[in-house]
Amino acid sequence: MTDHDGDIAARYYESGGERVLTFERDGRTATLAQNSEGYAMVRVRPDPDGDELERYYGFDMALDHAAELLGVGVANLPVPDEAADMGM
């Protein structure tokens, strides 16, 4: 599923045992990933296949980090409904 908010696109999908939410803006990406069971910490990566930058218990904190990577406010990140329950 892909959502857009202005110049930010969000894509949510499940793959390889993970729930993945990737944001794209002006050629930059930020990815949040959590295990498919949905009870683990949320990992922040620069892209879906990139190395982990940080782990967070809360989805809000992970979103803050993603917004920082993209240079936008967290309120500008379009979160698809399927991803709204990520985090512990």
PDB file of N, CA, C and O in Angstrom, chain B, residues numbered from 101:
ATOM      1  N   MET B 101       0.847  -1.183   0.000  1.00  0.00           N
ATOM      2  CA  MET B 101       0.000   0.000   0.000  1.00  0.00           C
ATOM      3  C   MET B 101       0.886   1.237   0.000  1.00  0.00           C
ATOM      4  O   MET B 101       1.864   1.303   0.744  1.00  0.00           O
ATOM      5  N   THR B 102       0.547   2.216  -0.831  1.00  0.00           N
ATOM      6  CA  THR B 102       1.301   3.459  -0.913  1.00  0.00           C
ATOM      7  C   THR B 102       0.385   4.635  -0.610  1.00  0.00           C
ATOM      8  O   THR B 102      -0.703   4.741  -1.174  1.00  0.00           O
ATOM      9  N   ASP B 103       0.823   5.516   0.277  1.00  0.00           N
ATOM     10  CA  ASP B 103       0.121   6.758   0.596  1.00  0.00           C
ATOM     11  C   ASP B 103       1.023   7.921   0.230  1.00  0.00           C
ATOM     12  O   ASP B 103       2.246   7.780   0.205  1.00  0.00           O
ATOM     13  N   HIS B 104       0.425   9.069  -0.053  1.00  0.00           N
ATOM     14  CA  HIS B 104       1.190  10.270  -0.365  1.00  0.00           C
ATOM     15  C   HIS B 104       0.692  11.428   0.481  1.00  0.00           C
ATOM     16  O   HIS B 104      -0.506  11.541   0.743  1.00  0.00           O
ATOM     17  N   ASP B 105       1.597  12.280   0.905  1.00  0.00           N
ATOM     18  CA  ASP B 105       1.262  13.529   1.574  1.00  0.00           C
ATOM     19  C   ASP B 105       2.201  14.568   1.007  1.00  0.00           C
ATOM     20  O   ASP B 105       3.333  14.712   1.469  1.00  0.00           O
ATOM     21  N   GLY B 106       1.731  15.294   0.002  1.00  0.00           N
ATOM     22  CA  GLY B 106       2.593  16.268  -0.652  1.00  0.00           C
ATOM     23  C   GLY B 106       3.711  15.566  -1.378  1.00  0.00           C
ATOM     24  O   GLY B 106       3.465  14.762  -2.277  1.00  0.00           O
ATOM     25  N   ASP B 107       4.934  15.860  -0.997  1.00  0.00           N
ATOM     26  CA  ASP B 107       6.091  15.274  -1.676  1.00  0.00           C
ATOM     27  C   ASP B 107       6.651  14.045  -0.952  1.00  0.00           C
ATOM     28  O   ASP B 107       7.754  13.600  -1.272  1.00  0.00           O
ATOM     29  N   ILE B 108       5.919  13.494   0.009  1.00  0.00           N
ATOM     30  CA  ILE B 108       6.370  12.311   0.749  1.00  0.00           C
ATOM     31  C   ILE B 108       5.480  11.125   0.396  1.00  0.00           C
ATOM     32  O   ILE B 108       4.256  11.196   0.506  1.00  0.00           O
ATOM     33  N   ALA B 109       6.108  10.040  -0.027  1.00  0.00           N
ATOM     34  CA  ALA B 109       5.376   8.800  -0.303  1.00  0.00           C
ATOM     35  C   ALA B 109       5.694   7.793   0.786  1.00  0.00           C
ATOM     36  O   ALA B 109       6.835   7.696   1.236  1.00  0.00           O
ATOM     37  N   ALA B 110       4.688   7.046   1.206  1.00  0.00           N
ATOM     38  CA  ALA B 110       4.865   5.991   2.207  1.00  0.00           C
ATOM     39  C   ALA B 110       4.391   4.681   1.603  1.00  0.00           C
ATOM     40  O   ALA B 110       3.331   4.616   0.980  1.00  0.00           O
ATOM     41  N   ARG B 111       5.187   3.641   1.796  1.00  0.00           N
ATOM     42  CA  ARG B 111       4.825   2.317   1.292  1.00  0.00           C
ATOM     43  C   ARG B 111       4.935   1.323   2.430  1.00  0.00           C
ATOM     44  O   ARG B 111       5.980   1.216   3.073  1.00  0.00           O
ATOM     45  N   TYR B 112       3.850   0.590   2.681  1.00  0.00           N
ATOM     46  CA  TYR B 112       3.821  -0.443   3.706  1.00  0.00           C
ATOM     47  C   TYR B 112       3.672  -1.802   3.037  1.00  0.00           C
ATOM     48  O   TYR B 112       2.873  -1.968   2.116  1.00  0.00           O
ATOM     49  N   TYR B 113       4.453  -2.777   3.511  1.00  0.00           N
ATOM     50  CA  TYR B 113       4.323  -4.145   3.012  1.00  0.00           C
ATOM     51  C   TYR B 113       4.923  -5.101   4.033  1.00  0.00           C
ATOM     52  O   TYR B 113       5.627  -4.683   4.953  1.00  0.00           O
ATOM     53  N   GLU B 114       4.637  -6.386   3.862  1.00  0.00           N
ATOM     54  CA  GLU B 114       5.233  -7.418   4.696  1.00  0.00           C
ATOM     55  C   GLU B 114       6.077  -8.317   3.805  1.00  0.00           C
ATOM     56  O   GLU B 114       5.640  -8.739   2.735  1.00  0.00           O
ATOM     57  N   SER B 115       7.301  -8.606   4.265  1.00  0.00           N
ATOM     58  CA  SER B 115       8.231  -9.404   3.475  1.00  0.00           C
ATOM     59  C   SER B 115       9.319  -9.972   4.376  1.00  0.00           C
ATOM     60  O   SER B 115       9.793  -9.291   5.285  1.00  0.00           O
ATOM     61  N   GLY B 116       9.713 -11.203   4.131  1.00  0.00           N
ATOM     62  CA  GLY B 116      10.835 -11.794   4.861  1.00  0.00           C
ATOM     63  C   GLY B 116      10.664 -11.805   6.360  1.00  0.00           C
ATOM     64  O   GLY B 116      11.642 -11.657   7.093  1.00  0.00           O
ATOM     65  N   GLY B 117       9.432 -11.980   6.838  1.00  0.00           N
ATOM     66  CA  GLY B 117       9.197 -12.017   8.280  1.00  0.00           C
ATOM     67  C   GLY B 117       9.168 -10.653   8.941  1.00  0.00           C
ATOM     68  O   GLY B 117       9.238 -10.555  10.166  1.00  0.00           O
ATOM     69  N   GLU B 118       9.065  -9.594   8.140  1.00  0.00           N
ATOM     70  CA  GLU B 118       9.040  -8.230   8.681  1.00  0.00           C
ATOM     71  C   GLU B 118       7.849  -7.441   8.153  1.00  0.00           C
ATOM     72  O   GLU B 118       7.351  -7.675   7.052  1.00  0.00           O
ATOM     73  N   ARG B 119       7.418  -6.508   8.976  1.00  0.00           N
ATOM     74  CA  ARG B 119       6.495  -5.458   8.559  1.00  0.00           C
ATOM     75  C   ARG B 119       7.393  -4.268   8.209  1.00  0.00           C
ATOM     76  O   ARG B 119       8.234  -3.873   9.016  1.00  0.00           O
ATOM     77  N   VAL B 120       7.226  -3.706   7.034  1.00  0.00           N
ATOM     78  CA  VAL B 120       8.133  -2.668   6.552  1.00  0.00           C
ATOM     79  C   VAL B 120       7.341  -1.434   6.133  1.00  0.00           C
ATOM     80  O   VAL B 120       6.357  -1.534   5.400  1.00  0.00           O
ATOM     81  N   LEU B 121       7.778  -0.282   6.601  1.00  0.00           N
ATOM     82  CA  LEU B 121       7.199   0.999   6.225  1.00  0.00           C
ATOM     83  C   LEU B 121       8.328   1.881   5.722  1.00  0.00           C
ATOM     84  O   LEU B 121       9.232   2.227   6.482  1.00  0.00           O
ATOM     85  N   THR B 122       8.283   2.247   4.444  1.00  0.00           N
ATOM     86  CA  THR B 122       9.333   3.071   3.854  1.00  0.00           C
ATOM     87  C   THR B 122       8.756   4.403   3.408  1.00  0.00           C
ATOM     88  O   THR B 122       7.719   4.462   2.746  1.00  0.00           O
ATOM     89  N   PHE B 123       9.446   5.469   3.783  1.00  0.00           N
ATOM     90  CA  PHE B 123       9.088   6.817   3.359  1.00  0.00           C
ATOM     91  C   PHE B 123      10.107   7.278   2.326  1.00  0.00           C
ATOM     92  O   PHE B 123      11.298   6.996   2.457  1.00  0.00           O
ATOM     93  N   GLU B 124       9.641   7.987   1.299  1.00  0.00           N
ATOM     94  CA  GLU B 124      10.534   8.547   0.280  1.00  0.00           C
ATOM     95  C   GLU B 124      10.209  10.016   0.079  1.00  0.00           C
ATOM     96  O   GLU B 124       9.047  10.421   0.022  1.00  0.00           O
ATOM     97  N   ARG B 125      11.277  10.804  -0.026  1.00  0.00           N
ATOM     98  CA  ARG B 125      11.131  12.240  -0.266  1.00  0.00           C
ATOM     99  C   ARG B 125      12.384  12.752  -0.955  1.00  0.00           C
ATOM    100  O   ARG B 125      13.492  12.590  -0.444  1.00  0.00           O
ATOM    101  N   ASP B 126      12.208  13.363  -2.104  1.00  0.00           N
ATOM    102  CA  ASP B 126      13.319  13.996  -2.824  1.00  0.00           C
ATOM    103  C   ASP B 126      14.542  13.086  -2.951  1.00  0.00           C
ATOM    104  O   ASP B 126      15.673  13.535  -2.762  1.00  0.00           O
ATOM    105  N   GLY B 127      14.321  11.818  -3.269  1.00  0.00           N
ATOM    106  CA  GLY B 127      15.423  10.887  -3.452  1.00  0.00           C
ATOM    107  C   GLY B 127      15.996  10.310  -2.174  1.00  0.00           C
ATOM    108  O   GLY B 127      16.912   9.490  -2.229  1.00  0.00           O
ATOM    109  N   ARG B 128      15.483  10.717  -1.028  1.00  0.00           N
ATOM    110  CA  ARG B 128      15.930  10.178   0.264  1.00  0.00           C
ATOM    111  C   ARG B 128      14.891   9.191   0.776  1.00  0.00           C
ATOM    112  O   ARG B 128      13.700   9.333   0.500  1.00  0.00           O
ATOM    113  N   THR B 129      15.341   8.206   1.513  1.00  0.00           N
ATOM    114  CA  THR B 129      14.425   7.234   2.102  1.00  0.00           C
ATOM    115  C   THR B 129      14.708   7.036   3.580  1.00  0.00           C
ATOM    116  O   THR B 129      15.810   7.290   4.066  1.00  0.00           O
ATOM    117  N   ALA B 130      13.690   6.580   4.272  1.00  0.00           N
ATOM    118  CA  ALA B 130      13.800   6.164   5.670  1.00  0.00           C
ATOM    119  C   ALA B 130      12.860   4.984   5.823  1.00  0.00           C
ATOM    120  O   ALA B 130      11.707   5.043   5.394  1.00  0.00           O
ATOM    121  N   THR B 131      13.348   3.916   6.430  1.00  0.00           N
ATOM    122  CA  THR B 131      12.550   2.705   6.570  1.00  0.00           C
ATOM    123  C   THR B 131      12.411   2.314   8.034  1.00  0.00           C
ATOM    124  O   THR B 131      13.376   2.356   8.797  1.00  0.00           O
ATOM    125  N   LEU B 132      11.193   1.932   8.415  1.00  0.00           N
ATOM    126  CA  LEU B 132      10.916   1.384   9.733  1.00  0.00           C
ATOM    127  C   LEU B 132      10.551  -0.077   9.532  1.00  0.00           C
ATOM    128  O   LEU B 132       9.777  -0.400   8.632  1.00  0.00           O
ATOM    129  N   ALA B 133      11.093  -0.960  10.351  1.00  0.00           N
ATOM    130  CA  ALA B 133      10.817  -2.384  10.211  1.00  0.00           C
ATOM    131  C   ALA B 133      10.599  -3.014  11.585  1.00  0.00           C
ATOM    132  O   ALA B 133      11.230  -2.646  12.576  1.00  0.00           O
ATOM    133  N   GLN B 134       9.690  -3.967  11.603  1.00  0.00           N
ATOM    134  CA  GLN B 134       9.367  -4.696  12.822  1.00  0.00           C
ATOM    135  C   GLN B 134       9.072  -6.139  12.423  1.00  0.00           C
ATOM    136  O   GLN B 134       8.674  -6.388  11.285  1.00  0.00           O
ATOM    137  N   ASN B 135       9.259  -7.091  13.331  1.00  0.00           N
ATOM    138  CA  ASN B 135       8.965  -8.472  12.959  1.00  0.00           C
ATOM    139  C   ASN B 135       7.479  -8.624  12.644  1.00  0.00           C
ATOM    140  O   ASN B 135       6.658  -7.834  13.110  1.00  0.00           O
ATOM    141  N   SER B 136       7.143  -9.628  11.862  1.00  0.00           N
ATOM    142  CA  SER B 136       5.764  -9.830  11.409  1.00  0.00           C
ATOM    143  C   SER B 136       4.787 -10.067  12.548  1.00  0.00           C
ATOM    144  O   SER B 136       3.598  -9.775  12.418  1.00  0.00           O
ATOM    145  N   GLU B 137       5.277 -10.592  13.662  1.00  0.00           N
ATOM    146  CA  GLU B 137       4.397 -10.821  14.806  1.00  0.00           C
ATOM    147  C   GLU B 137       4.005  -9.516  15.473  1.00  0.00           C
ATOM    148  O   GLU B 137       3.018  -9.472  16.207  1.00  0.00           O
ATOM    149  N   GLY B 138       4.763  -8.447  15.230  1.00  0.00           N
ATOM    150  CA  GLY B 138       4.400  -7.130  15.715  1.00  0.00           C
ATOM    151  C   GLY B 138       4.687  -6.855  17.174  1.00  0.00           C
ATOM    152  O   GLY B 138       4.083  -5.948  17.746  1.00  0.00           O
ATOM    153  N   TYR B 139       5.589  -7.603  17.805  1.00  0.00           N
ATOM    154  CA  TYR B 139       5.859  -7.343  19.219  1.00  0.00           C
ATOM    155  C   TYR B 139       7.287  -6.896  19.496  1.00  0.00           C
ATOM    156  O   TYR B 139       7.629  -6.649  20.653  1.00  0.00           O
ATOM    157  N   ALA B 140       8.121  -6.785  18.490  1.00  0.00           N
ATOM    158  CA  ALA B 140       9.520  -6.414  18.691  1.00  0.00           C
ATOM    159  C   ALA B 140       9.722  -4.907  18.542  1.00  0.00           C
ATOM    160  O   ALA B 140       8.816  -4.172  18.151  1.00  0.00           O
ATOM    161  N   MET B 141      10.920  -4.483  18.862  1.00  0.00           N
ATOM    162  CA  MET B 141      11.277  -3.078  18.687  1.00  0.00           C
ATOM    163  C   MET B 141      11.228  -2.714  17.200  1.00  0.00           C
ATOM    164  O   MET B 141      11.365  -3.572  16.328  1.00  0.00           O
ATOM    165  N   VAL B 142      11.031  -1.433  16.939  1.00  0.00           N
ATOM    166  CA  VAL B 142      11.002  -0.943  15.566  1.00  0.00           C
ATOM    167  C   VAL B 142      12.410  -0.506  15.191  1.00  0.00           C
ATOM    168  O   VAL B 142      13.031   0.292  15.894  1.00  0.00           O
ATOM    169  N   ARG B 143      12.909  -1.034  14.080  1.00  0.00           N
ATOM    170  CA  ARG B 143      14.244  -0.698  13.593  1.00  0.00           C
ATOM    171  C   ARG B 143      14.145   0.411  12.546  1.00  0.00           C
ATOM    172  O   ARG B 143      13.244   0.407  11.707  1.00  0.00           O
ATOM    173  N   VAL B 144      15.067   1.345  12.604  1.00  0.00           N
ATOM    174  CA  VAL B 144      15.137   2.419  11.610  1.00  0.00           C
ATOM    175  C   VAL B 144      16.341   2.146  10.727  1.00  0.00           C
ATOM    176  O   VAL B 144      17.441   1.890  11.218  1.00  0.00           O
ATOM    177  N   ARG B 145      16.124   2.203   9.420  1.00  0.00           N
ATOM    178  CA  ARG B 145      17.179   1.988   8.431  1.00  0.00           C
ATOM    179  C   ARG B 145      17.136   3.124   7.408  1.00  0.00           C
ATOM    180  O   ARG B 145      16.108   3.784   7.256  1.00  0.00           O
ATOM    181  N   PRO B 146      18.231   3.348   6.719  1.00  0.00           N
ATOM    182  CA  PRO B 146      18.215   4.391   5.691  1.00  0.00           C
ATOM    183  C   PRO B 146      17.401   3.971   4.464  1.00  0.00           C
ATOM    184  O   PRO B 146      16.946   4.829   3.708  1.00  0.00           O
ATOM    185  N   ASP B 147      17.211   2.661   4.255  1.00  0.00           N
ATOM    186  CA  ASP B 147      16.406   2.136   3.156  1.00  0.00           C
ATOM    187  C   ASP B 147      16.007   0.707   3.532  1.00  0.00           C
ATOM    188  O   ASP B 147      16.508   0.183   4.527  1.00  0.00           O
ATOM    189  N   PRO B 148      15.114   0.058   2.763  1.00  0.00           N
ATOM    190  CA  PRO B 148      14.623  -1.265   3.169  1.00  0.00           C
ATOM    191  C   PRO B 148      15.709  -2.310   3.404  1.00  0.00           C
ATOM    192  O   PRO B 148      15.557  -3.165   4.276  1.00  0.00           O
ATOM    193  N   ASP B 149      16.788  -2.257   2.651  1.00  0.00           N
ATOM    194  CA  ASP B 149      17.848  -3.253   2.785  1.00  0.00           C
ATOM    195  C   ASP B 149      19.080  -2.734   3.515  1.00  0.00           C
ATOM    196  O   ASP B 149      20.086  -3.437   3.613  1.00  0.00           O
ATOM    197  N   GLY B 150      19.008  -1.516   4.026  1.00  0.00           N
ATOM    198  CA  GLY B 150      20.168  -0.901   4.670  1.00  0.00           C
ATOM    199  C   GLY B 150      20.423  -1.422   6.070  1.00  0.00           C
ATOM    200  O   GLY B 150      19.606  -2.138   6.649  1.00  0.00           O
ATOM    201  N   ASP B 151      21.570  -1.046   6.596  1.00  0.00           N
ATOM    202  CA  ASP B 151      21.946  -1.417   7.954  1.00  0.00           C
ATOM    203  C   ASP B 151      21.104  -0.641   8.961  1.00  0.00           C
ATOM    204  O   ASP B 151      20.720   0.505   8.730  1.00  0.00           O
ATOM    205  N   GLU B 152      20.835  -1.287  10.062  1.00  0.00           N
ATOM    206  CA  GLU B 152      20.058  -0.666  11.128  1.00  0.00           C
ATOM    207  C   GLU B 152      20.796   0.546  11.690  1.00  0.00           C
ATOM    208  O   GLU B 152      21.988   0.478  11.990  1.00  0.00           O
ATOM    209  N   LEU B 153      20.067   1.661  11.829  1.00  0.00           N
ATOM    210  CA  LEU B 153      20.632   2.864  12.432  1.00  0.00           C
ATOM    211  C   LEU B 153      20.335   2.931  13.925  1.00  0.00           C
ATOM    212  O   LEU B 153      21.173   3.360  14.718  1.00  0.00           O
ATOM    213  N   GLU B 154      19.118   2.496  14.300  1.00  0.00           N
ATOM    214  CA  GLU B 154      18.672   2.596  15.687  1.00  0.00           C
ATOM    215  C   GLU B 154      17.459   1.693  15.880  1.00  0.00           C
ATOM    216  O   GLU B 154      16.798   1.319  14.911  1.00  0.00           O
ATOM    217  N   ARG B 155      17.163   1.339  17.149  1.00  0.00           N
ATOM    218  CA  ARG B 155      15.956   0.589  17.512  1.00  0.00           C
ATOM    219  C   ARG B 155      15.181   1.382  18.547  1.00  0.00           C
ATOM    220  O   ARG B 155      15.759   2.034  19.416  1.00  0.00           O
ATOM    221  N   TYR B 156      13.868   1.313  18.438  1.00  0.00           N
ATOM    222  CA  TYR B 156      12.992   2.031  19.369  1.00  0.00           C
ATOM    223  C   TYR B 156      11.865   1.122  19.830  1.00  0.00           C
ATOM    224  O   TYR B 156      11.367   0.301  19.061  1.00  0.00           O
ATOM    225  N   TYR B 157      11.466   1.270  21.084  1.00  0.00           N
ATOM    226  CA  TYR B 157      10.290   0.564  21.584  1.00  0.00           C
ATOM    227  C   TYR B 157       9.023   1.187  21.007  1.00  0.00           C
ATOM    228  O   TYR B 157       8.083   0.479  20.647  1.00  0.00           O
ATOM    229  N   GLY B 158       9.005   2.495  20.922  1.00  0.00           N
ATOM    230  CA  GLY B 158       7.804   3.194  20.488  1.00  0.00           C
ATOM    231  C   GLY B 158       7.834   3.594  19.028  1.00  0.00           C
ATOM    232  O   GLY B 158       8.861   4.028  18.507  1.00  0.00           O
ATOM    233  N   PHE B 159       6.704   3.444  18.381  1.00  0.00           N
ATOM    234  CA  PHE B 159       6.550   3.837  16.983  1.00  0.00           C
ATOM    235  C   PHE B 159       6.766   5.340  16.814  1.00  0.00           C
ATOM    236  O   PHE B 159       7.356   5.778  15.827  1.00  0.00           O
ATOM    237  N   ASP B 160       6.287   6.126  17.776  1.00  0.00           N
ATOM    238  CA  ASP B 160       6.431   7.585  17.688  1.00  0.00           C
ATOM    239  C   ASP B 160       7.895   8.001  17.626  1.00  0.00           C
ATOM    240  O   ASP B 160       8.261   8.893  16.860  1.00  0.00           O
ATOM    241  N   MET B 161       8.725   7.358  18.429  1.00  0.00           N
ATOM    242  CA  MET B 161      10.152   7.691  18.429  1.00  0.00           C
ATOM    243  C   MET B 161      10.802   7.302  17.106  1.00  0.00           C
ATOM    244  O   MET B 161      11.649   8.029  16.588  1.00  0.00           O
ATOM    245  N   ALA B 162      10.405   6.157  16.563  1.00  0.00           N
ATOM    246  CA  ALA B 162      10.933   5.723  15.269  1.00  0.00           C
ATOM    247  C   ALA B 162      10.487   6.686  14.165  1.00  0.00           C
ATOM    248  O   ALA B 162      11.263   7.002  13.264  1.00  0.00           O
ATOM    249  N   LEU B 163       9.238   7.148  14.237  1.00  0.00           N
ATOM    250  CA  LEU B 163       8.753   8.128  13.253  1.00  0.00           C
ATOM    251  C   LEU B 163       9.530   9.434  13.347  1.00  0.00           C
ATOM    252  O   LEU B 163       9.836  10.049  12.326  1.00  0.00           O
ATOM    253  N   ASP B 164       9.853   9.863  14.567  1.00  0.00           N
ATOM    254  CA  ASP B 164      10.662  11.074  14.743  1.00  0.00           C
ATOM    255  C   ASP B 164      12.004  10.939  14.033  1.00  0.00           C
ATOM    256  O   ASP B 164      12.458  11.872  13.370  1.00  0.00           O
ATOM    257  N   HIS B 165      12.638   9.777  14.173  1.00  0.00           N
ATOM    258  CA  HIS B 165      13.934   9.536  13.538  1.00  0.00           C
ATOM    259  C   HIS B 165      13.777   9.542  12.014  1.00  0.00           C
ATOM    260  O   HIS B 165      14.602  10.127  11.313  1.00  0.00           O
ATOM    261  N   ALA B 166      12.727   8.896  11.496  1.00  0.00           N
ATOM    262  CA  ALA B 166      12.483   8.879  10.047  1.00  0.00           C
ATOM    263  C   ALA B 166      12.269  10.297   9.515  1.00  0.00           C
ATOM    264  O   ALA B 166      12.793  10.658   8.461  1.00  0.00           O
ATOM    265  N   ALA B 167      11.502  11.089  10.246  1.00  0.00           N
ATOM    266  CA  ALA B 167      11.258  12.470   9.828  1.00  0.00           C
ATOM    267  C   ALA B 167      12.563  13.260   9.788  1.00  0.00           C
ATOM    268  O   ALA B 167      12.790  14.051   8.873  1.00  0.00           O
ATOM    269  N   GLU B 168      13.410  13.042  10.779  1.00  0.00           N
ATOM    270  CA  GLU B 168      14.709  13.713  10.819  1.00  0.00           C
ATOM    271  C   GLU B 168      15.555  13.326   9.596  1.00  0.00           C
ATOM    272  O   GLU B 168      16.191  14.184   8.984  1.00  0.00           O
ATOM    273  N   LEU B 169      15.560  12.043   9.247  1.00  0.00           N
ATOM    274  CA  LEU B 169      16.330  11.587   8.080  1.00  0.00           C
ATOM    275  C   LEU B 169      15.837  12.237   6.780  1.00  0.00           C
ATOM    276  O   LEU B 169      16.619  12.476   5.859  1.00  0.00           O
ATOM    277  N   LEU B 170      14.533  12.519   6.721  1.00  0.00           N
ATOM    278  CA  LEU B 170      13.950  13.110   5.517  1.00  0.00           C
ATOM    279  C   LEU B 170      13.914  14.634   5.554  1.00  0.00           C
ATOM    280  O   LEU B 170      13.619  15.273   4.544  1.00  0.00           O
ATOM    281  N   GLY B 171      14.212  15.212   6.706  1.00  0.00           N
ATOM    282  CA  GLY B 171      14.209  16.671   6.832  1.00  0.00           C
ATOM    283  C   GLY B 171      12.817  17.270   6.853  1.00  0.00           C
ATOM    284  O   GLY B 171      12.596  18.354   6.313  1.00  0.00           O
ATOM    285  N   VAL B 172      11.864  16.562   7.483  1.00  0.00           N
ATOM    286  CA  VAL B 172      10.488  17.051   7.582  1.00  0.00           C
ATOM    287  C   VAL B 172      10.005  16.906   9.015  1.00  0.00           C
ATOM    288  O   VAL B 172      10.667  16.281   9.844  1.00  0.00           O
ATOM    289  N   GLY B 173       8.858  17.482   9.298  1.00  0.00           N
ATOM    290  CA  GLY B 173       8.231  17.283  10.595  1.00  0.00           C
ATOM    291  C   GLY B 173       7.514  15.950  10.626  1.00  0.00           C
ATOM    292  O   GLY B 173       7.033  15.481   9.595  1.00  0.00           O
ATOM    293  N   VAL B 174       7.436  15.342  11.780  1.00  0.00           N
ATOM    294  CA  VAL B 174       6.803  14.034  11.897  1.00  0.00           C
ATOM    295  C   VAL B 174       5.338  14.080  11.457  1.00  0.00           C
ATOM    296  O   VAL B 174       4.822  13.085  10.949  1.00  0.00           O
ATOM    297  N   ALA B 175       4.673  15.196  11.641  1.00  0.00           N
ATOM    298  CA  ALA B 175       3.266  15.325  11.233  1.00  0.00           C
ATOM    299  C   ALA B 175       3.100  15.233   9.717  1.00  0.00           C
ATOM    300  O   ALA B 175       1.993  15.000   9.230  1.00  0.00           O
ATOM    301  N   ASN B 176       4.185  15.412   8.969  1.00  0.00           N
ATOM    302  CA  ASN B 176       4.121  15.339   7.514  1.00  0.00           C
ATOM    303  C   ASN B 176       4.251  13.920   6.973  1.00  0.00           C
ATOM    304  O   ASN B 176       4.080  13.700   5.774  1.00  0.00           O
ATOM    305  N   LEU B 177       4.551  12.955   7.840  1.00  0.00           N
ATOM    306  CA  LEU B 177       4.718  11.575   7.378  1.00  0.00           C
ATOM    307  C   LEU B 177       3.354  10.900   7.253  1.00  0.00           C
ATOM    308  O   LEU B 177       2.634  10.770   8.242  1.00  0.00           O
ATOM    309  N   PRO B 178       2.997  10.472   6.046  1.00  0.00           N
ATOM    310  CA  PRO B 178       1.716   9.782   5.868  1.00  0.00           C
ATOM    311  C   PRO B 178       1.835   8.321   6.291  1.00  0.00           C
ATOM    312  O   PRO B 178       2.511   7.538   5.622  1.00  0.00           O
ATOM    313  N   VAL B 179       1.198   7.949   7.378  1.00  0.00           N
ATOM    314  CA  VAL B 179       1.288   6.582   7.892  1.00  0.00           C
ATOM    315  C   VAL B 179       0.060   5.798   7.424  1.00  0.00           C
ATOM    316  O   VAL B 179      -1.062   6.107   7.826  1.00  0.00           O
ATOM    317  N   PRO B 180       0.267   4.790   6.581  1.00  0.00           N
ATOM    318  CA  PRO B 180      -0.868   3.969   6.154  1.00  0.00           C
ATOM    319  C   PRO B 180      -1.524   3.283   7.343  1.00  0.00           C
ATOM    320  O   PRO B 180      -0.846   2.958   8.318  1.00  0.00           O
ATOM    321  N   ASP B 181      -2.827   3.060   7.279  1.00  0.00           N
ATOM    322  CA  ASP B 181      -3.564   2.450   8.387  1.00  0.00           C
ATOM    323  C   ASP B 181      -2.951   1.125   8.820  1.00  0.00           C
ATOM    324  O   ASP B 181      -2.927   0.823  10.013  1.00  0.00           O
ATOM    325  N   GLU B 182      -2.456   0.329   7.878  1.00  0.00           N
ATOM    326  CA  GLU B 182      -1.882  -0.983   8.197  1.00  0.00           C
ATOM    327  C   GLU B 182      -0.656  -0.883   9.091  1.00  0.00           C
ATOM    328  O   GLU B 182      -0.326  -1.840   9.792  1.00  0.00           O
ATOM    329  N   ALA B 183       0.023   0.255   9.078  1.00  0.00           N
ATOM    330  CA  ALA B 183       1.248   0.435   9.862  1.00  0.00           C
ATOM    331  C   ALA B 183       1.013   1.169  11.180  1.00  0.00           C
ATOM    332  O   ALA B 183       1.938   1.291  11.983  1.00  0.00           O
ATOM    333  N   ALA B 184      -0.180   1.651  11.415  1.00  0.00           N
ATOM    334  CA  ALA B 184      -0.439   2.503  12.566  1.00  0.00           C
ATOM    335  C   ALA B 184      -0.206   1.816  13.907  1.00  0.00           C
ATOM    336  O   ALA B 184      -0.028   2.497  14.917  1.00  0.00           O
ATOM    337  N   ASP B 185      -0.202   0.478  13.943  1.00  0.00           N
ATOM    338  CA  ASP B 185      -0.027  -0.227  15.210  1.00  0.00           C
ATOM    339  C   ASP B 185       1.381  -0.768  15.408  1.00  0.00           C
ATOM    340  O   ASP B 185       1.595  -1.614  16.276  1.00  0.00           O
ATOM    341  N   MET B 186       2.344  -0.299  14.623  1.00  0.00           N
ATOM    342  CA  MET B 186       3.724  -0.752  14.800  1.00  0.00           C
ATOM    343  C   MET B 186       4.273  -0.236  16.133  1.00  0.00           C
ATOM    344  O   MET B 186       3.812   0.786  16.641  1.00  0.00           O
ATOM    345  N   GLY B 187       5.225  -0.920  16.679  1.00  0.00           N
ATOM    346  CA  GLY B 187       5.817  -0.539  17.963  1.00  0.00           C
ATOM    347  C   GLY B 187       5.270  -1.400  19.080  1.00  0.00           C
ATOM    348  O   GLY B 187       4.304  -2.140  18.895  1.00  0.00           O
ATOM    349  N   MET B 188       5.888  -1.300  20.231  1.00  0.00           N
ATOM    350  CA  MET B 188       5.470  -2.155  21.362  1.00  0.00           C
ATOM    351  C   MET B 188       4.427  -1.448  22.197  1.00  0.00           C
ATOM    352  O   MET B 188       3.952  -2.000  23.189  1.00  0.00           O
TER     353      MET B 188
END
